[in-house]
């Protein structure tokens, strides 16, 4: 009973995380220029916020994907390589944004130090 409930919760969290990942990806790809908080100290456009949320969500999405992979026993299914890529696609998307974010921060700090 507890295993079924935890399996259902992991599946639900995975589906919600996947939907949020693809919605944020669409916002980034369409480059929506709405400023949701114009009175903020550093106002950001919606696609910049989506970019940051994708980067921040990389680790939680990885944890949930691993749990989903474990609970639903995808490794024992036929065509497991295709299913592995399909299941890990949202996590890969989030990590691409995270690594790009780290790259930009690193290059920006190096350029700042060289100019000083």
Phi and psi restraints in degrees (range 20) as a CNS / XPLOR table:
assign (resid 1 and name C) (resid 2 and name N)
       (resid 2 and name CA) (resid 2 and name C) 1.0 -66.9 20.0 2
assign (resid 2 and name N) (resid 2 and name CA)
       (resid 2 and name C) (resid 3 and name N) 1.0 -36.9 20.0 2
assign (resid 2 and name C) (resid 3 and name N)
       (resid 3 and name CA) (resid 3 and name C) 1.0 -64.3 20.0 2
assign (resid 3 and name N) (resid 3 and name CA)
       (resid 3 and name C) (resid 4 and name N) 1.0 -39.6 20.0 2
assign (resid 3 and name C) (resid 4 and name N)
       (resid 4 and name CA) (resid 4 and name C) 1.0 -67.3 20.0 2
assign (resid 4 and name N) (resid 4 and name CA)
       (resid 4 and name C) (resid 5 and name N) 1.0 -39.7 20.0 2
assign (resid 4 and name C) (resid 5 and name N)
       (resid 5 and name CA) (resid 5 and name C) 1.0 -66.4 20.0 2
assign (resid 5 and name N) (resid 5 and name CA)
       (resid 5 and name C) (resid 6 and name N) 1.0 -46.2 20.0 2
assign (resid 5 and name C) (resid 6 and name N)
       (resid 6 and name CA) (resid 6 and name C) 1.0 -65.9 20.0 2
assign (resid 6 and name N) (resid 6 and name CA)
       (resid 6 and name C) (resid 7 and name N) 1.0 -35.5 20.0 2
assign (resid 6 and name C) (resid 7 and name N)
       (resid 7 and name CA) (resid 7 and name C) 1.0 -64.9 20.0 2
assign (resid 7 and name N) (resid 7 and name CA)
       (resid 7 and name C) (resid 8 and name N) 1.0 -41.5 20.0 2
assign (resid 7 and name C) (resid 8 and name N)
       (resid 8 and name CA) (resid 8 and name C) 1.0 -66.0 20.0 2
assign (resid 8 and name N) (resid 8 and name CA)
       (resid 8 and name C) (resid 9 and name N) 1.0 -40.6 20.0 2
assign (resid 8 and name C) (resid 9 and name N)
       (resid 9 and name CA) (resid 9 and name C) 1.0 -65.6 20.0 2
assign (resid 9 and name N) (resid 9 and name CA)
       (resid 9 and name C) (resid 10 and name N) 1.0 -43.6 20.0 2
assign (resid 9 and name C) (resid 10 and name N)
       (resid 10 and name CA) (resid 10 and name C) 1.0 -63.0 20.0 2
assign (resid 10 and name N) (resid 10 and name CA)
       (resid 10 and name C) (resid 11 and name N) 1.0 -42.0 20.0 2
assign (resid 10 and name C) (resid 11 and name N)
       (resid 11 and name CA) (resid 11 and name C) 1.0 -63.9 20.0 2
assign (resid 11 and name N) (resid 11 and name CA)
       (resid 11 and name C) (resid 12 and name N) 1.0 -42.2 20.0 2
assign (resid 11 and name C) (resid 12 and name N)
       (resid 12 and name CA) (resid 12 and name C) 1.0 -65.9 20.0 2
assign (resid 12 and name N) (resid 12 and name CA)
       (resid 12 and name C) (resid 13 and name N) 1.0 -43.5 20.0 2
assign (resid 12 and name C) (resid 13 and name N)
       (resid 13 and name CA) (resid 13 and name C) 1.0 -64.8 20.0 2
assign (resid 13 and name N) (resid 13 and name CA)
       (resid 13 and name C) (resid 14 and name N) 1.0 -38.2 20.0 2
assign (resid 13 and name C) (resid 14 and name N)
       (resid 14 and name CA) (resid 14 and name C) 1.0 -63.8 20.0 2
assign (resid 14 and name N) (resid 14 and name CA)
       (resid 14 and name C) (resid 15 and name N) 1.0 -44.7 20.0 2
assign (resid 14 and name C) (resid 15 and name N)
       (resid 15 and name CA) (resid 15 and name C) 1.0 -64.5 20.0 2
assign (resid 15 and name N) (resid 15 and name CA)
       (resid 15 and name C) (resid 16 and name N) 1.0 -43.5 20.0 2
assign (resid 15 and name C) (resid 16 and name N)
       (resid 16 and name CA) (resid 16 and name C) 1.0 -63.8 20.0 2
assign (resid 16 and name N) (resid 16 and name CA)
       (resid 16 and name C) (resid 17 and name N) 1.0 -43.9 20.0 2
assign (resid 16 and name C) (resid 17 and name N)
       (resid 17 and name CA) (resid 17 and name C) 1.0 -63.0 20.0 2
assign (resid 17 and name N) (resid 17 and name CA)
       (resid 17 and name C) (resid 18 and name N) 1.0 -38.4 20.0 2
assign (resid 17 and name C) (resid 18 and name N)
       (resid 18 and name CA) (resid 18 and name C) 1.0 -66.6 20.0 2
assign (resid 18 and name N) (resid 18 and name CA)
       (resid 18 and name C) (resid 19 and name N) 1.0 -43.4 20.0 2
assign (resid 18 and name C) (resid 19 and name N)
       (resid 19 and name CA) (resid 19 and name C) 1.0 -62.4 20.0 2
assign (resid 19 and name N) (resid 19 and name CA)
       (resid 19 and name C) (resid 20 and name N) 1.0 -44.3 20.0 2
assign (resid 19 and name C) (resid 20 and name N)
       (resid 20 and name CA) (resid 20 and name C) 1.0 -63.4 20.0 2
assign (resid 20 and name N) (resid 20 and name CA)
       (resid 20 and name C) (resid 21 and name N) 1.0 -40.8 20.0 2
assign (resid 20 and name C) (resid 21 and name N)
       (resid 21 and name CA) (resid 21 and name C) 1.0 -59.9 20.0 2
assign (resid 21 and name N) (resid 21 and name CA)
       (resid 21 and name C) (resid 22 and name N) 1.0 -46.0 20.0 2
assign (resid 21 and name C) (resid 22 and name N)
       (resid 22 and name CA) (resid 22 and name C) 1.0 -72.8 20.0 2
assign (resid 22 and name N) (resid 22 and name CA)
       (resid 22 and name C) (resid 23 and name N) 1.0 -32.5 20.0 2
assign (resid 22 and name C) (resid 23 and name N)
       (resid 23 and name CA) (resid 23 and name C) 1.0 -64.8 20.0 2
assign (resid 23 and name N) (resid 23 and name CA)
       (resid 23 and name C) (resid 24 and name N) 1.0 -45.4 20.0 2
assign (resid 23 and name C) (resid 24 and name N)
       (resid 24 and name CA) (resid 24 and name C) 1.0 -65.3 20.0 2
assign (resid 24 and name N) (resid 24 and name CA)
       (resid 24 and name C) (resid 25 and name N) 1.0 -35.7 20.0 2
assign (resid 24 and name C) (resid 25 and name N)
       (resid 25 and name CA) (resid 25 and name C) 1.0 -65.0 20.0 2
assign (resid 25 and name N) (resid 25 and name CA)
       (resid 25 and name C) (resid 26 and name N) 1.0 -40.5 20.0 2
assign (resid 25 and name C) (resid 26 and name N)
       (resid 26 and name CA) (resid 26 and name C) 1.0 -63.8 20.0 2
assign (resid 26 and name N) (resid 26 and name CA)
       (resid 26 and name C) (resid 27 and name N) 1.0 -40.6 20.0 2
assign (resid 26 and name C) (resid 27 and name N)
       (resid 27 and name CA) (resid 27 and name C) 1.0 -62.2 20.0 2
assign (resid 27 and name N) (resid 27 and name CA)
       (resid 27 and name C) (resid 28 and name N) 1.0 -41.3 20.0 2
assign (resid 27 and name C) (resid 28 and name N)
       (resid 28 and name CA) (resid 28 and name C) 1.0 -68.6 20.0 2
assign (resid 28 and name N) (resid 28 and name CA)
       (resid 28 and name C) (resid 29 and name N) 1.0 -44.1 20.0 2
assign (resid 28 and name C) (resid 29 and name N)
       (resid 29 and name CA) (resid 29 and name C) 1.0 -68.4 20.0 2
assign (resid 29 and name N) (resid 29 and name CA)
       (resid 29 and name C) (resid 30 and name N) 1.0 -34.3 20.0 2
assign (resid 29 and name C) (resid 30 and name N)
       (resid 30 and name CA) (resid 30 and name C) 1.0 -81.4 20.0 2
assign (resid 30 and name N) (resid 30 and name CA)
       (resid 30 and name C) (resid 31 and name N) 1.0 -11.7 20.0 2
assign (resid 30 and name C) (resid 31 and name N)
       (resid 31 and name CA) (resid 31 and name C) 1.0 51.9 20.0 2
assign (resid 31 and name N) (resid 31 and name CA)
       (resid 31 and name C) (resid 32 and name N) 1.0 61.1 20.0 2
assign (resid 31 and name C) (resid 32 and name N)
       (resid 32 and name CA) (resid 32 and name C) 1.0 -72.6 20.0 2
assign (resid 32 and name N) (resid 32 and name CA)
       (resid 32 and name C) (resid 33 and name N) 1.0 123.6 20.0 2
assign (resid 32 and name C) (resid 33 and name N)
       (resid 33 and name CA) (resid 33 and name C) 1.0 -95.6 20.0 2
assign (resid 33 and name N) (resid 33 and name CA)
       (resid 33 and name C) (resid 34 and name N) 1.0 20.4 20.0 2
assign (resid 33 and name C) (resid 34 and name N)
       (resid 34 and name CA) (resid 34 and name C) 1.0 -72.6 20.0 2
assign (resid 34 and name N) (resid 34 and name CA)
       (resid 34 and name C) (resid 35 and name N) 1.0 138.8 20.0 2
assign (resid 34 and name C) (resid 35 and name N)
       (resid 35 and name CA) (resid 35 and name C) 1.0 -103.8 20.0 2
assign (resid 35 and name N) (resid 35 and name CA)
       (resid 35 and name C) (resid 36 and name N) 1.0 102.2 20.0 2
assign (resid 35 and name C) (resid 36 and name N)
       (resid 36 and name CA) (resid 36 and name C) 1.0 -69.8 20.0 2
assign (resid 36 and name N) (resid 36 and name CA)
       (resid 36 and name C) (resid 37 and name N) 1.0 -29.7 20.0 2
assign (resid 36 and name C) (resid 37 and name N)
       (resid 37 and name CA) (resid 37 and name C) 1.0 -125.5 20.0 2
assign (resid 37 and name N) (resid 37 and name CA)
       (resid 37 and name C) (resid 38 and name N) 1.0 79.2 20.0 2
assign (resid 37 and name C) (resid 38 and name N)
       (resid 38 and name CA) (resid 38 and name C) 1.0 -70.5 20.0 2
assign (resid 38 and name N) (resid 38 and name CA)
       (resid 38 and name C) (resid 39 and name N) 1.0 -20.7 20.0 2
assign (resid 38 and name C) (resid 39 and name N)
       (resid 39 and name CA) (resid 39 and name C) 1.0 -90.1 20.0 2
assign (resid 39 and name N) (resid 39 and name CA)
       (resid 39 and name C) (resid 40 and name N) 1.0 4.8 20.0 2
assign (resid 39 and name C) (resid 40 and name N)
       (resid 40 and name CA) (resid 40 and name C) 1.0 -70.2 20.0 2
assign (resid 40 and name N) (resid 40 and name CA)
       (resid 40 and name C) (resid 41 and name N) 1.0 161.2 20.0 2
assign (resid 40 and name C) (resid 41 and name N)
       (resid 41 and name CA) (resid 41 and name C) 1.0 -64.0 20.0 2
assign (resid 41 and name N) (resid 41 and name CA)
       (resid 41 and name C) (resid 42 and name N) 1.0 -41.3 20.0 2
assign (resid 41 and name C) (resid 42 and name N)
       (resid 42 and name CA) (resid 42 and name C) 1.0 -122.8 20.0 2
assign (resid 42 and name N) (resid 42 and name CA)
       (resid 42 and name C) (resid 43 and name N) 1.0 86.9 20.0 2
assign (resid 42 and name C) (resid 43 and name N)
       (resid 43 and name CA) (resid 43 and name C) 1.0 -67.1 20.0 2
assign (resid 43 and name N) (resid 43 and name CA)
       (resid 43 and name C) (resid 44 and name N) 1.0 135.0 20.0 2
assign (resid 43 and name C) (resid 44 and name N)
       (resid 44 and name CA) (resid 44 and name C) 1.0 -119.6 20.0 2
assign (resid 44 and name N) (resid 44 and name CA)
       (resid 44 and name C) (resid 45 and name N) 1.0 150.3 20.0 2
assign (resid 44 and name C) (resid 45 and name N)
       (resid 45 and name CA) (resid 45 and name C) 1.0 -79.0 20.0 2
assign (resid 45 and name N) (resid 45 and name CA)
       (resid 45 and name C) (resid 46 and name N) 1.0 162.8 20.0 2
assign (resid 45 and name C) (resid 46 and name N)
       (resid 46 and name CA) (resid 46 and name C) 1.0 -62.1 20.0 2
assign (resid 46 and name N) (resid 46 and name CA)
       (resid 46 and name C) (resid 47 and name N) 1.0 -38.2 20.0 2
assign (resid 46 and name C) (resid 47 and name N)
       (resid 47 and name CA) (resid 47 and name C) 1.0 -69.2 20.0 2
assign (resid 47 and name N) (resid 47 and name CA)
       (resid 47 and name C) (resid 48 and name N) 1.0 -29.4 20.0 2
assign (resid 47 and name C) (resid 48 and name N)
       (resid 48 and name CA) (resid 48 and name C) 1.0 -69.9 20.0 2
assign (resid 48 and name N) (resid 48 and name CA)
       (resid 48 and name C) (resid 49 and name N) 1.0 -39.7 20.0 2
assign (resid 48 and name C) (resid 49 and name N)
       (resid 49 and name CA) (resid 49 and name C) 1.0 -64.0 20.0 2
assign (resid 49 and name N) (resid 49 and name CA)
       (resid 49 and name C) (resid 50 and name N) 1.0 -42.1 20.0 2
assign (resid 49 and name C) (resid 50 and name N)
       (resid 50 and name CA) (resid 50 and name C) 1.0 -63.3 20.0 2
assign (resid 50 and name N) (resid 50 and name CA)
       (resid 50 and name C) (resid 51 and name N) 1.0 -39.5 20.0 2
assign (resid 50 and name C) (resid 51 and name N)
       (resid 51 and name CA) (resid 51 and name C) 1.0 -59.0 20.0 2
assign (resid 51 and name N) (resid 51 and name CA)
       (resid 51 and name C) (resid 52 and name N) 1.0 -45.8 20.0 2
assign (resid 51 and name C) (resid 52 and name N)
       (resid 52 and name CA) (resid 52 and name C) 1.0 -66.5 20.0 2
assign (resid 52 and name N) (resid 52 and name CA)
       (resid 52 and name C) (resid 53 and name N) 1.0 -41.2 20.0 2
assign (resid 52 and name C) (resid 53 and name N)
       (resid 53 and name CA) (resid 53 and name C) 1.0 -66.7 20.0 2
assign (resid 53 and name N) (resid 53 and name CA)
       (resid 53 and name C) (resid 54 and name N) 1.0 -33.4 20.0 2
assign (resid 53 and name C) (resid 54 and name N)
       (resid 54 and name CA) (resid 54 and name C) 1.0 -65.7 20.0 2
assign (resid 54 and name N) (resid 54 and name CA)
       (resid 54 and name C) (resid 55 and name N) 1.0 -40.3 20.0 2
assign (resid 54 and name C) (resid 55 and name N)
       (resid 55 and name CA) (resid 55 and name C) 1.0 -67.3 20.0 2
assign (resid 55 and name N) (resid 55 and name CA)
       (resid 55 and name C) (resid 56 and name N) 1.0 -41.6 20.0 2
assign (resid 55 and name C) (resid 56 and name N)
       (resid 56 and name CA) (resid 56 and name C) 1.0 -68.7 20.0 2
assign (resid 56 and name N) (resid 56 and name CA)
       (resid 56 and name C) (resid 57 and name N) 1.0 -32.4 20.0 2
assign (resid 56 and name C) (resid 57 and name N)
       (resid 57 and name CA) (resid 57 and name C) 1.0 -82.2 20.0 2
assign (resid 57 and name N) (resid 57 and name CA)
       (resid 57 and name C) (resid 58 and name N) 1.0 6.0 20.0 2
assign (resid 57 and name C) (resid 58 and name N)
       (resid 58 and name CA) (resid 58 and name C) 1.0 -66.0 20.0 2
assign (resid 58 and name N) (resid 58 and name CA)
       (resid 58 and name C) (resid 59 and name N) 1.0 -48.1 20.0 2
assign (resid 58 and name C) (resid 59 and name N)
       (resid 59 and name CA) (resid 59 and name C) 1.0 -68.4 20.0 2
assign (resid 59 and name N) (resid 59 and name CA)
       (resid 59 and name C) (resid 60 and name N) 1.0 -47.4 20.0 2
assign (resid 59 and name C) (resid 60 and name N)
       (resid 60 and name CA) (resid 60 and name C) 1.0 -60.9 20.0 2
assign (resid 60 and name N) (resid 60 and name CA)
       (resid 60 and name C) (resid 61 and name N) 1.0 -35.4 20.0 2
assign (resid 60 and name C) (resid 61 and name N)
       (resid 61 and name CA) (resid 61 and name C) 1.0 -68.4 20.0 2
assign (resid 61 and name N) (resid 61 and name CA)
       (resid 61 and name C) (resid 62 and name N) 1.0 -36.2 20.0 2
assign (resid 61 and name C) (resid 62 and name N)
       (resid 62 and name CA) (resid 62 and name C) 1.0 -64.1 20.0 2
assign (resid 62 and name N) (resid 62 and name CA)
       (resid 62 and name C) (resid 63 and name N) 1.0 -44.6 20.0 2
assign (resid 62 and name C) (resid 63 and name N)
       (resid 63 and name CA) (resid 63 and name C) 1.0 -61.9 20.0 2
assign (resid 63 and name N) (resid 63 and name CA)
       (resid 63 and name C) (resid 64 and name N) 1.0 -45.2 20.0 2
assign (resid 63 and name C) (resid 64 and name N)
       (resid 64 and name CA) (resid 64 and name C) 1.0 -67.6 20.0 2
assign (resid 64 and name N) (resid 64 and name CA)
       (resid 64 and name C) (resid 65 and name N) 1.0 -36.2 20.0 2
assign (resid 64 and name C) (resid 65 and name N)
       (resid 65 and name CA) (resid 65 and name C) 1.0 -66.8 20.0 2
assign (resid 65 and name N) (resid 65 and name CA)
       (resid 65 and name C) (resid 66 and name N) 1.0 -39.5 20.0 2
assign (resid 65 and name C) (resid 66 and name N)
       (resid 66 and name CA) (resid 66 and name C) 1.0 -63.8 20.0 2
assign (resid 66 and name N) (resid 66 and name CA)
       (resid 66 and name C) (resid 67 and name N) 1.0 -43.6 20.0 2
assign (resid 66 and name C) (resid 67 and name N)
       (resid 67 and name CA) (resid 67 and name C) 1.0 -64.4 20.0 2
assign (resid 67 and name N) (resid 67 and name CA)
       (resid 67 and name C) (resid 68 and name N) 1.0 -40.6 20.0 2
assign (resid 67 and name C) (resid 68 and name N)
       (resid 68 and name CA) (resid 68 and name C) 1.0 -62.4 20.0 2
assign (resid 68 and name N) (resid 68 and name CA)
       (resid 68 and name C) (resid 69 and name N) 1.0 -43.9 20.0 2
assign (resid 68 and name C) (resid 69 and name N)
       (resid 69 and name CA) (resid 69 and name C) 1.0 -62.5 20.0 2
assign (resid 69 and name N) (resid 69 and name CA)
       (resid 69 and name C) (resid 70 and name N) 1.0 -38.6 20.0 2
assign (resid 69 and name C) (resid 70 and name N)
       (resid 70 and name CA) (resid 70 and name C) 1.0 -72.6 20.0 2
assign (resid 70 and name N) (resid 70 and name CA)
       (resid 70 and name C) (resid 71 and name N) 1.0 -48.0 20.0 2
assign (resid 70 and name C) (resid 71 and name N)
       (resid 71 and name CA) (resid 71 and name C) 1.0 -69.3 20.0 2
assign (resid 71 and name N) (resid 71 and name CA)
       (resid 71 and name C) (resid 72 and name N) 1.0 -34.8 20.0 2
assign (resid 71 and name C) (resid 72 and name N)
       (resid 72 and name CA) (resid 72 and name C) 1.0 -94.7 20.0 2
assign (resid 72 and name N) (resid 72 and name CA)
       (resid 72 and name C) (resid 73 and name N) 1.0 5.3 20.0 2
assign (resid 72 and name C) (resid 73 and name N)
       (resid 73 and name CA) (resid 73 and name C) 1.0 47.5 20.0 2
assign (resid 73 and name N) (resid 73 and name CA)
       (resid 73 and name C) (resid 74 and name N) 1.0 54.1 20.0 2
assign (resid 73 and name C) (resid 74 and name N)
       (resid 74 and name CA) (resid 74 and name C) 1.0 -70.5 20.0 2
assign (resid 74 and name N) (resid 74 and name CA)
       (resid 74 and name C) (resid 75 and name N) 1.0 -26.1 20.0 2
assign (resid 74 and name C) (resid 75 and name N)
       (resid 75 and name CA) (resid 75 and name C) 1.0 -68.9 20.0 2
assign (resid 75 and name N) (resid 75 and name CA)
       (resid 75 and name C) (resid 76 and name N) 1.0 -18.1 20.0 2
assign (resid 75 and name C) (resid 76 and name N)
       (resid 76 and name CA) (resid 76 and name C) 1.0 -96.4 20.0 2
assign (resid 76 and name N) (resid 76 and name CA)
       (resid 76 and name C) (resid 77 and name N) 1.0 0.4 20.0 2
assign (resid 76 and name C) (resid 77 and name N)
       (resid 77 and name CA) (resid 77 and name C) 1.0 -86.1 20.0 2
assign (resid 77 and name N) (resid 77 and name CA)
       (resid 77 and name C) (resid 78 and name N) 1.0 155.7 20.0 2
assign (resid 77 and name C) (resid 78 and name N)
       (resid 78 and name CA) (resid 78 and name C) 1.0 -69.7 20.0 2
assign (resid 78 and name N) (resid 78 and name CA)
       (resid 78 and name C) (resid 79 and name N) 1.0 156.2 20.0 2
assign (resid 78 and name C) (resid 79 and name N)
       (resid 79 and name CA) (resid 79 and name C) 1.0 59.4 20.0 2
assign (resid 79 and name N) (resid 79 and name CA)
       (resid 79 and name C) (resid 80 and name N) 1.0 43.5 20.0 2
assign (resid 79 and name C) (resid 80 and name N)
       (resid 80 and name CA) (resid 80 and name C) 1.0 -67.9 20.0 2
assign (resid 80 and name N) (resid 80 and name CA)
       (resid 80 and name C) (resid 81 and name N) 1.0 -26.6 20.0 2
assign (resid 80 and name C) (resid 81 and name N)
       (resid 81 and name CA) (resid 81 and name C) 1.0 -68.5 20.0 2
assign (resid 81 and name N) (resid 81 and name CA)
       (resid 81 and name C) (resid 82 and name N) 1.0 -41.6 20.0 2
assign (resid 81 and name C) (resid 82 and name N)
       (resid 82 and name CA) (resid 82 and name C) 1.0 -65.8 20.0 2
assign (resid 82 and name N) (resid 82 and name CA)
       (resid 82 and name C) (resid 83 and name N) 1.0 -41.9 20.0 2
assign (resid 82 and name C) (resid 83 and name N)
       (resid 83 and name CA) (resid 83 and name C) 1.0 -69.1 20.0 2
assign (resid 83 and name N) (resid 83 and name CA)
       (resid 83 and name C) (resid 84 and name N) 1.0 -33.8 20.0 2
assign (resid 83 and name C) (resid 84 and name N)
       (resid 84 and name CA) (resid 84 and name C) 1.0 -62.8 20.0 2
assign (resid 84 and name N) (resid 84 and name CA)
       (resid 84 and name C) (resid 85 and name N) 1.0 -46.5 20.0 2
assign (resid 84 and name C) (resid 85 and name N)
       (resid 85 and name CA) (resid 85 and name C) 1.0 -64.1 20.0 2
assign (resid 85 and name N) (resid 85 and name CA)
       (resid 85 and name C) (resid 86 and name N) 1.0 -42.0 20.0 2
assign (resid 85 and name C) (resid 86 and name N)
       (resid 86 and name CA) (resid 86 and name C) 1.0 -63.8 20.0 2
assign (resid 86 and name N) (resid 86 and name CA)
       (resid 86 and name C) (resid 87 and name N) 1.0 -42.3 20.0 2
assign (resid 86 and name C) (resid 87 and name N)
       (resid 87 and name CA) (resid 87 and name C) 1.0 -70.2 20.0 2
assign (resid 87 and name N) (resid 87 and name CA)
       (resid 87 and name C) (resid 88 and name N) 1.0 -38.1 20.0 2
assign (resid 87 and name C) (resid 88 and name N)
       (resid 88 and name CA) (resid 88 and name C) 1.0 -88.5 20.0 2
assign (resid 88 and name N) (resid 88 and name CA)
       (resid 88 and name C) (resid 89 and name N) 1.0 0.9 20.0 2
assign (resid 88 and name C) (resid 89 and name N)
       (resid 89 and name CA) (resid 89 and name C) 1.0 -57.9 20.0 2
assign (resid 89 and name N) (resid 89 and name CA)
       (resid 89 and name C) (resid 90 and name N) 1.0 -47.1 20.0 2
assign (resid 89 and name C) (resid 90 and name N)
       (resid 90 and name CA) (resid 90 and name C) 1.0 -61.5 20.0 2
assign (resid 90 and name N) (resid 90 and name CA)
       (resid 90 and name C) (resid 91 and name N) 1.0 -36.8 20.0 2
assign (resid 90 and name C) (resid 91 and name N)
       (resid 91 and name CA) (resid 91 and name C) 1.0 -67.5 20.0 2
assign (resid 91 and name N) (resid 91 and name CA)
       (resid 91 and name C) (resid 92 and name N) 1.0 -40.8 20.0 2
assign (resid 91 and name C) (resid 92 and name N)
       (resid 92 and name CA) (resid 92 and name C) 1.0 -62.7 20.0 2
assign (resid 92 and name N) (resid 92 and name CA)
       (resid 92 and name C) (resid 93 and name N) 1.0 -42.0 20.0 2
assign (resid 92 and name C) (resid 93 and name N)
       (resid 93 and name CA) (resid 93 and name C) 1.0 -60.3 20.0 2
assign (resid 93 and name N) (resid 93 and name CA)
       (resid 93 and name C) (resid 94 and name N) 1.0 -46.8 20.0 2
assign (resid 93 and name C) (resid 94 and name N)
       (resid 94 and name CA) (resid 94 and name C) 1.0 -62.5 20.0 2
assign (resid 94 and name N) (resid 94 and name CA)
       (resid 94 and name C) (resid 95 and name N) 1.0 -40.6 20.0 2
assign (resid 94 and name C) (resid 95 and name N)
       (resid 95 and name CA) (resid 95 and name C) 1.0 -71.1 20.0 2
assign (resid 95 and name N) (resid 95 and name CA)
       (resid 95 and name C) (resid 96 and name N) 1.0 -30.5 20.0 2
assign (resid 95 and name C) (resid 96 and name N)
       (resid 96 and name CA) (resid 96 and name C) 1.0 -61.3 20.0 2
assign (resid 96 and name N) (resid 96 and name CA)
       (resid 96 and name C) (resid 97 and name N) 1.0 -44.0 20.0 2
assign (resid 96 and name C) (resid 97 and name N)
       (resid 97 and name CA) (resid 97 and name C) 1.0 -68.1 20.0 2
assign (resid 97 and name N) (resid 97 and name CA)
       (resid 97 and name C) (resid 98 and name N) 1.0 -37.2 20.0 2
assign (resid 97 and name C) (resid 98 and name N)
       (resid 98 and name CA) (resid 98 and name C) 1.0 -64.1 20.0 2
assign (resid 98 and name N) (resid 98 and name CA)
       (resid 98 and name C) (resid 99 and name N) 1.0 -46.9 20.0 2
assign (resid 98 and name C) (resid 99 and name N)
       (resid 99 and name CA) (resid 99 and name C) 1.0 -66.3 20.0 2
assign (resid 99 and name N) (resid 99 and name CA)
       (resid 99 and name C) (resid 100 and name N) 1.0 -35.4 20.0 2
assign (resid 99 and name C) (resid 100 and name N)
       (resid 100 and name CA) (resid 100 and name C) 1.0 -66.2 20.0 2
assign (resid 100 and name N) (resid 100 and name CA)
       (resid 100 and name C) (resid 101 and name N) 1.0 -40.0 20.0 2
assign (resid 100 and name C) (resid 101 and name N)
       (resid 101 and name CA) (resid 101 and name C) 1.0 -60.6 20.0 2
assign (resid 101 and name N) (resid 101 and name CA)
       (resid 101 and name C) (resid 102 and name N) 1.0 -46.6 20.0 2
assign (resid 101 and name C) (resid 102 and name N)
       (resid 102 and name CA) (resid 102 and name C) 1.0 -63.6 20.0 2
assign (resid 102 and name N) (resid 102 and name CA)
       (resid 102 and name C) (resid 103 and name N) 1.0 -41.4 20.0 2
assign (resid 102 and name C) (resid 103 and name N)
       (resid 103 and name CA) (resid 103 and name C) 1.0 -60.9 20.0 2
assign (resid 103 and name N) (resid 103 and name CA)
       (resid 103 and name C) (resid 104 and name N) 1.0 -46.2 20.0 2
assign (resid 103 and name C) (resid 104 and name N)
       (resid 104 and name CA) (resid 104 and name C) 1.0 -63.6 20.0 2
assign (resid 104 and name N) (resid 104 and name CA)
       (resid 104 and name C) (resid 105 and name N) 1.0 -43.6 20.0 2
assign (resid 104 and name C) (resid 105 and name N)
       (resid 105 and name CA) (resid 105 and name C) 1.0 -64.4 20.0 2
assign (resid 105 and name N) (resid 105 and name CA)
       (resid 105 and name C) (resid 106 and name N) 1.0 -39.3 20.0 2
assign (resid 105 and name C) (resid 106 and name N)
       (resid 106 and name CA) (resid 106 and name C) 1.0 -67.7 20.0 2
assign (resid 106 and name N) (resid 106 and name CA)
       (resid 106 and name C) (resid 107 and name N) 1.0 -49.1 20.0 2
assign (resid 106 and name C) (resid 107 and name N)
       (resid 107 and name CA) (resid 107 and name C) 1.0 -63.8 20.0 2
assign (resid 107 and name N) (resid 107 and name CA)
       (resid 107 and name C) (resid 108 and name N) 1.0 -40.6 20.0 2
assign (resid 107 and name C) (resid 108 and name N)
       (resid 108 and name CA) (resid 108 and name C) 1.0 -61.6 20.0 2
assign (resid 108 and name N) (resid 108 and name CA)
       (resid 108 and name C) (resid 109 and name N) 1.0 -41.5 20.0 2
assign (resid 108 and name C) (resid 109 and name N)
       (resid 109 and name CA) (resid 109 and name C) 1.0 -70.7 20.0 2
assign (resid 109 and name N) (resid 109 and name CA)
       (resid 109 and name C) (resid 110 and name N) 1.0 -34.8 20.0 2
assign (resid 109 and name C) (resid 110 and name N)
       (resid 110 and name CA) (resid 110 and name C) 1.0 -66.0 20.0 2
assign (resid 110 and name N) (resid 110 and name CA)
       (resid 110 and name C) (resid 111 and name N) 1.0 -45.2 20.0 2
assign (resid 110 and name C) (resid 111 and name N)
       (resid 111 and name CA) (resid 111 and name C) 1.0 -63.8 20.0 2
assign (resid 111 and name N) (resid 111 and name CA)
       (resid 111 and name C) (resid 112 and name N) 1.0 -39.3 20.0 2
assign (resid 111 and name C) (resid 112 and name N)
       (resid 112 and name CA) (resid 112 and name C) 1.0 -62.8 20.0 2
assign (resid 112 and name N) (resid 112 and name CA)
       (resid 112 and name C) (resid 113 and name N) 1.0 -41.3 20.0 2
assign (resid 112 and name C) (resid 113 and name N)
       (resid 113 and name CA) (resid 113 and name C) 1.0 -68.1 20.0 2
assign (resid 113 and name N) (resid 113 and name CA)
       (resid 113 and name C) (resid 114 and name N) 1.0 -35.5 20.0 2
assign (resid 113 and name C) (resid 114 and name N)
       (resid 114 and name CA) (resid 114 and name C) 1.0 -70.6 20.0 2
assign (resid 114 and name N) (resid 114 and name CA)
       (resid 114 and name C) (resid 115 and name N) 1.0 -29.4 20.0 2
assign (resid 114 and name C) (resid 115 and name N)
       (resid 115 and name CA) (resid 115 and name C) 1.0 -80.7 20.0 2
assign (resid 115 and name N) (resid 115 and name CA)
       (resid 115 and name C) (resid 116 and name N) 1.0 -21.3 20.0 2
